[in-house]
Amino acid sequence: MVNYRKYKEALEKIGLKQLNVYRYKDKDVLRVQRVQDGKVFLIDLPRHRNEMSLEEYINFIKSKLSQIK
C-alpha cells in the first residue's frame, strides 16, 4: 500500500494545496491551489506519483508552475 500523504505534505511545503488527483492508466493529473493567491492549476505528471521519488515529484511540479506563471 502506497502512502500518498507524503506527496500531499510535500505540496504543502511549497505553498500548494492538493484539491484532487485524477488517476489514469499511465499517469496522474493533479488539481492544486496556490495558497498565496488562490489560483488553481492542473498539472499532468509524466507517470503515477508513487512511481516518482519525492524529490523528482517536487522538482517536476516546480518546473511546471514556473512555465505557467
Residue frames relative to the residue before (quaternion, step in Angstrom):
aa qw qx qy qz dx dy dz
M 1.0000 0.0000 0.0000 0.0000 0.00 0.00 0.00
V 0.3253 -0.7561 0.5419 0.1694 3.54 -0.84 1.02
N 0.3075 -0.7344 0.5759 0.1857 3.55 -1.01 0.86
Y 0.1864 -0.8247 0.5284 0.0762 3.58 -0.20 1.29
R 0.4622 0.7021 -0.4355 0.3220 3.59 1.24 -0.25
K 0.6349 0.5468 -0.3397 0.4273 3.60 1.00 -0.79
Y 0.6363 0.5102 -0.3331 0.4731 3.61 1.09 -0.62
K 0.6377 0.5177 -0.3157 0.4751 3.57 1.04 -0.80
E 0.6678 0.4925 -0.2964 0.4729 3.61 0.94 -0.88
A 0.6147 0.5422 -0.3455 0.4570 3.59 1.07 -0.69
L 0.6287 0.5226 -0.3292 0.4725 3.59 1.05 -0.74
E 0.6529 0.5276 -0.3129 0.4443 3.57 0.95 -0.88
K 0.6302 0.5484 -0.3317 0.4382 3.58 1.07 -0.69
I 0.7350 0.3613 -0.2350 0.5234 3.61 1.14 -0.51
G 0.6522 -0.5870 0.2947 0.3785 3.58 1.21 0.52
L 0.5915 0.5493 -0.3779 0.4535 3.57 1.15 0.57
K 0.2389 -0.7400 0.6100 0.1524 3.53 -1.19 0.66
Q 0.3618 -0.7321 0.5368 0.2120 3.58 -0.76 1.04
L 0.1913 -0.7949 0.5687 0.0904 3.57 -0.70 1.09
N 0.7914 -0.0987 0.1061 0.5939 3.59 0.81 -1.03
V 0.1413 -0.7284 0.6563 0.1367 3.51 -1.34 0.34
Y 0.1574 -0.7692 0.6158 0.0657 3.54 -0.73 1.13
R 0.1589 -0.8150 0.5553 0.0454 3.54 -0.55 1.19
Y 0.1024 -0.7911 0.6029 0.0173 3.53 -0.67 1.16
K 0.7418 -0.4185 0.2800 0.4429 3.56 -1.29 0.14
D 0.8300 0.2202 -0.0731 0.5072 3.59 0.92 -0.91
K 0.8047 0.1489 -0.0744 0.5699 3.64 1.22 -0.10
D 0.3383 -0.6728 0.6023 0.2647 3.53 -1.41 0.05
V 0.1535 -0.7373 0.6466 0.1211 3.54 -1.23 0.58
L 0.2180 -0.7922 0.5623 0.0930 3.55 -0.78 1.10
R 0.1390 -0.7108 0.6767 0.1324 3.53 -1.19 0.64
V 0.0305 0.8161 -0.5697 0.0924 3.54 -0.49 1.26
Q 0.2573 -0.7420 0.5997 0.1536 3.53 -1.27 0.51
R 0.3596 -0.7052 0.5664 0.2293 3.55 -0.91 0.96
V 0.4495 -0.7254 0.4612 0.2430 3.56 -0.63 1.19
Q 0.5992 0.6217 -0.3414 0.3713 3.56 1.02 -0.87
D 0.8443 0.0621 0.0061 0.5322 3.61 0.80 -0.99
G 0.5486 -0.6610 0.3758 0.3477 3.60 1.25 0.08
K 0.4242 0.7050 -0.4720 0.3165 3.61 1.23 0.08
V 0.2603 -0.7630 0.5784 0.1247 3.55 -1.06 0.86
F 0.0871 -0.8030 0.5895 0.0009 3.56 -0.95 0.96
L 0.2635 -0.6967 0.6389 0.1924 3.53 -1.29 0.55
I 0.0585 -0.7996 0.5977 -0.0045 3.56 -0.78 1.02
D 0.2502 -0.7577 0.5918 0.1144 3.55 -0.68 1.19
L 0.2270 -0.7598 0.5943 0.1342 3.56 -0.64 1.08
P 0.5491 -0.6362 0.4234 0.3384 3.61 -1.07 0.61
R 0.7740 0.0000 -0.0003 0.6331 3.59 1.28 -0.40
H 0.7245 -0.4088 0.2997 0.4671 3.60 -1.25 -0.10
R 0.6271 -0.5672 0.3877 0.3671 3.58 -1.12 0.72
N 0.6972 0.4933 -0.2864 0.4343 3.56 0.85 -0.94
E 0.6304 0.5061 -0.3403 0.4803 3.60 1.26 -0.12
M 0.6580 0.4584 -0.2919 0.5212 3.58 1.34 0.00
S 0.4559 -0.6240 0.5360 0.3399 3.57 -1.14 0.55
L 0.6520 -0.5162 0.3691 0.4149 3.59 -1.20 0.41
E 0.6496 0.5245 -0.3138 0.4522 3.56 0.96 -0.88
E 0.6573 0.5017 -0.2997 0.4759 3.58 0.94 -0.90
Y 0.6260 0.5545 -0.3102 0.4521 3.56 1.04 -0.89
I 0.7017 0.4583 -0.2657 0.4764 3.59 0.79 -1.03
N 0.6523 0.5124 -0.3209 0.4570 3.61 0.91 -0.85
F 0.6434 0.5173 -0.3239 0.4620 3.58 1.00 -0.80
I 0.6696 0.4966 -0.3007 0.4633 3.58 0.90 -0.91
K 0.6416 0.5162 -0.3244 0.4654 3.60 0.95 -0.83
S 0.6731 0.4869 -0.3116 0.4613 3.60 0.90 -0.83
K 0.6328 0.5221 -0.3313 0.4660 3.61 1.02 -0.72
L 0.6697 0.4980 -0.2999 0.4622 3.58 0.94 -0.89
S 0.6374 0.5227 -0.3330 0.4579 3.59 1.02 -0.71
Q 0.6338 0.5166 -0.3253 0.4750 3.61 1.14 -0.55
I 0.6574 0.5307 -0.3006 0.4426 3.57 1.10 -0.74
K 0.6122 0.6229 -0.3463 0.3426 3.58 0.94 -0.93
